[in-house]
Amino acid sequence: MSREEIKKLKTTIYEKLENLNNETALQMVEEAVTAYSSTSKKDILDDLTPEQLQRLQESTKQADRGEILANEKVKQKAKKWLSK
């Protein structure tokens, strides 16, 4: 992206932020900007517990083996389960 395109994008974002009054949305934007502007380049995986890392690794292995469900299938199962 060129410097001019970046400048134009920033201007568009500033204009939209000026008119945004949703507190939750503003907090999400602030968190995203903070995360992307951090100089520490901290990896999100650094904050996971050993159990979370283990579960993530197992999920990755399941996906590699093709043991996955399409999003629509998950929605259908959840809807059925919630209607019980």
C-alpha positions as CSV (number, residue, x, y, z in Angstrom):
1,M,0.0,0.0,0.0
2,S,1.4,3.4,-1.0
3,R,1.9,6.2,1.5
4,E,-0.9,8.1,-0.1
5,E,-3.3,5.1,0.2
6,I,-2.4,4.7,3.8
7,K,-3.0,8.4,4.4
8,K,-6.4,8.2,2.7
9,L,-7.3,5.1,4.7
10,K,-6.4,6.8,8.0
11,T,-8.5,9.8,7.1
12,T,-11.5,7.5,6.4
13,I,-11.0,5.8,9.7
14,Y,-10.7,9.1,11.6
15,E,-14.0,10.3,10.0
16,K,-15.8,7.1,10.9
17,L,-14.5,7.2,14.5
18,E,-15.6,10.7,14.9
19,N,-19.2,9.6,14.3
20,L,-19.0,6.4,16.2
21,N,-20.8,6.5,19.6
22,N,-21.0,2.8,20.4
23,E,-18.9,2.4,23.6
24,T,-18.2,-1.3,23.0
25,A,-17.1,-0.7,19.4
26,L,-14.8,2.2,20.5
27,Q,-13.2,-0.1,23.1
28,M,-12.7,-2.8,20.5
29,V,-11.0,-0.3,18.2
30,E,-8.8,1.0,21.0
31,E,-7.8,-2.6,21.9
32,A,-7.0,-3.4,18.2
33,V,-5.0,-0.2,17.8
34,T,-3.1,-0.9,21.0
35,A,-2.3,-4.5,20.0
36,Y,-1.1,-3.5,16.5
37,S,0.9,-0.6,17.7
38,S,2.7,-2.5,20.4
39,T,6.4,-2.4,20.0
40,S,6.8,-5.6,22.1
41,K,5.5,-7.8,19.3
42,K,4.3,-10.2,22.0
43,D,2.7,-13.3,20.7
44,I,-0.8,-14.1,21.8
45,L,0.3,-17.7,22.5
46,D,2.6,-16.4,25.3
47,D,-0.5,-15.6,27.4
48,L,-2.1,-19.1,27.1
49,T,-2.0,-21.5,29.9
50,P,-0.3,-24.9,29.4
51,E,-3.8,-26.5,29.2
52,Q,-4.9,-24.0,26.6
53,L,-1.8,-24.7,24.5
54,Q,-2.4,-28.4,24.7
55,R,-6.0,-28.0,23.6
56,L,-5.0,-25.8,20.8
57,Q,-2.4,-28.3,19.6
58,E,-4.9,-31.1,19.7
59,S,-7.4,-29.0,17.8
60,T,-4.7,-28.4,15.1
61,K,-4.0,-32.1,14.9
62,Q,-7.7,-32.9,14.5
63,A,-8.0,-30.3,11.7
64,D,-4.9,-31.8,10.0
65,R,-6.6,-35.2,10.1
66,G,-9.8,-33.7,8.6
67,E,-11.8,-34.1,11.8
68,I,-13.6,-30.8,11.3
69,L,-17.2,-29.7,10.9
70,A,-18.4,-27.0,8.6
71,N,-19.7,-23.8,10.3
72,E,-23.2,-24.4,9.1
73,K,-23.2,-27.9,10.6
74,V,-22.0,-26.6,14.0
75,K,-24.8,-24.0,13.9
76,Q,-27.4,-26.7,13.2
77,K,-26.1,-28.9,16.1
78,A,-26.0,-25.9,18.5
79,K,-29.5,-24.9,17.5
80,K,-30.8,-28.4,18.1
81,W,-28.9,-28.7,21.4
82,L,-30.2,-25.4,22.6
83,S,-33.8,-26.3,21.8
84,K,-33.8,-29.3,24.1
